[in-house]
């Protein structure tokens, strides 16, 4: 990949990621990203992403295209414990490795680190981040579950 292409890709990822914390009326061109939607994709290309109010706060109903992901992850509805922007699973990867990888990708996308907690009693980690827009917060929970690792993004 040339430097110019790398910069273009980086700018796209930052734009898509920061749009995730914008108002529900933002118009981000989205396409269903295999392994990212938590249920049926909502909205069509060019439509705003839907949001849901939860006890944790407002979350996207799915992640926008270009949002940092974990290589090899797939939808993990069987590990879902409540509303989330994404419930993913990946085979046999270390929870700490996933949490630190997501932390690196999200910092590169413009998020600030609020904290990385872990290992927790279950061997999991929780990553809390803040976006540049007021009120924009993000939480990534990573938990080992036998031969799988569950990833929940709020």
C-alpha positions in Angstrom: 0.0 0.0 0.0 1.4 3.4 -0.9 1.6 6.2 1.6 -1.1 8.1 -0.2 -3.5 5.2 -0.1 -2.7 4.5 3.5 -3.5 8.1 4.4 -6.8 8.0 2.5 -7.8 4.8 4.2 -6.8 6.3 7.6 -8.9 9.4 7.0 -11.9 7.3 5.9 -11.7 5.2 9.1 -11.4 8.3 11.3 -14.4 10.0 9.5 -16.5 6.9 9.8 -15.6 6.3 13.4 -16.2 9.9 14.5 -19.5 9.9 12.7 -20.5 7.0 15.0 -20.8 9.6 17.8 -22.7 12.2 15.9 -26.4 12.9 16.0 -28.8 10.4 14.6 -29.4 12.7 11.6 -25.9 12.4 10.3 -25.9 11.0 6.7 -23.1 8.4 6.6 -23.1 6.2 3.5 -23.2 2.7 5.1 -23.1 -0.8 3.7 -23.7 -3.9 5.7 -20.3 -4.9 7.1 -20.2 -8.7 7.5 -19.3 -9.5 11.0 -20.3 -6.1 12.4 -24.2 -5.9 12.4 -25.8 -7.3 15.6 -29.0 -8.1 13.9 -30.7 -7.3 10.6 -29.1 -4.2 9.0 -31.1 -1.1 9.5 -31.3 1.7 7.0 -30.2 1.8 3.4 -27.2 3.3 1.8 -27.1 7.0 2.5 -29.6 6.8 5.4 -28.6 7.7 8.9 -27.8 5.0 11.3 -30.5 4.3 13.9 -29.8 4.7 17.6 -31.3 3.2 20.8 -31.4 4.6 24.3 -30.1 2.1 26.9 -29.4 2.1 30.6 -25.7 2.7 29.6 -26.6 5.6 27.3 -27.4 6.1 23.6 -25.8 3.5 21.3 -25.8 2.9 17.5 -28.0 -0.1 16.4 -25.0 -1.3 14.4 -21.5 0.0 13.7 -20.9 2.2 10.7 -18.9 0.9 7.8 -15.2 1.4 8.4 -15.4 1.2 12.2 -12.3 -0.6 13.5 -12.9 -4.3 13.9 -11.1 -7.5 15.1 -9.8 -9.6 12.2 -11.6 -12.9 12.0 -14.6 -11.8 14.1 -18.1 -12.8 13.2 -21.5 -11.8 14.5 -22.0 -13.4 17.9 -25.7 -13.2 18.7 -25.3 -16.3 21.0 -23.0 -14.2 23.3 -25.3 -11.1 23.4 -26.3 -10.1 26.9 -28.3 -7.0 26.0 -28.5 -4.1 23.5 -25.2 -3.4 21.8 -23.8 -1.7 18.7 -22.0 -5.0 18.0 -21.8 -8.5 19.5 -18.9 -10.3 17.9 -17.0 -13.5 18.5 -13.5 -14.6 17.4 -12.0 -18.1 17.8 -9.4 -18.6 20.5 -7.8 -15.1 20.6 -6.6 -13.7 23.9 -8.9 -11.1 25.5 -6.0 -8.8 26.4 -4.6 -8.9 22.8 -8.0 -7.9 21.4 -8.6 -5.1 23.9 -5.2 -3.6 23.3 -5.6 -3.9 19.5 -9.0 -2.2 19.7 -7.5 0.5 21.9 -4.7 1.2 19.3 -7.2 1.3 16.4 -9.6 3.6 18.2 -6.8 6.0 19.3 -5.7 6.2 15.7 -9.3 7.0 14.8 -9.4 10.0 17.2 -10.8 8.5 20.4 -9.1 9.3 23.8 -8.5 6.5 26.4 -10.6 6.8 29.5 -9.4 3.5 30.9 -8.6 -0.1 30.2 -9.7 -2.4 33.1 -8.6 -6.0 33.5 -8.0 -8.7 33.8 -11.4 -9.0 35.4 -12.6 -12.1 37.4 -13.7 -13.8 34.1 -10.4 -13.0 32.4 -12.0 -10.2 30.4 -11.1 -6.6 29.8 -13.2 -3.4 29.4 -12.0 -0.5 27.3 -13.6 2.9 27.8 -13.0 5.7 25.3 -14.2 9.2 24.6 -14.8 10.7 21.1 -14.1 14.3 20.1 -17.8 15.2 20.1 -19.3 16.2 23.5 -21.1 13.2 25.1 -19.5 10.7 22.7 -18.4 7.7 24.7 -17.5 4.1 23.6 -17.1 0.9 25.6 -15.6 -2.3 24.3 -15.9 -5.4 26.5 -13.8 -8.4 25.7 -14.5 -11.7 27.5 -13.1 -15.2 27.0 -15.8 -17.9 26.7 -14.2 -21.3 26.3 -12.7 -21.5 22.8 -14.2 -18.2 21.8 -13.7 -14.6 22.8 -16.8 -12.4 22.9 -16.5 -8.7 22.0 -19.3 -6.3 22.9 -19.2 -2.7 21.6 -21.5 0.0 23.1 
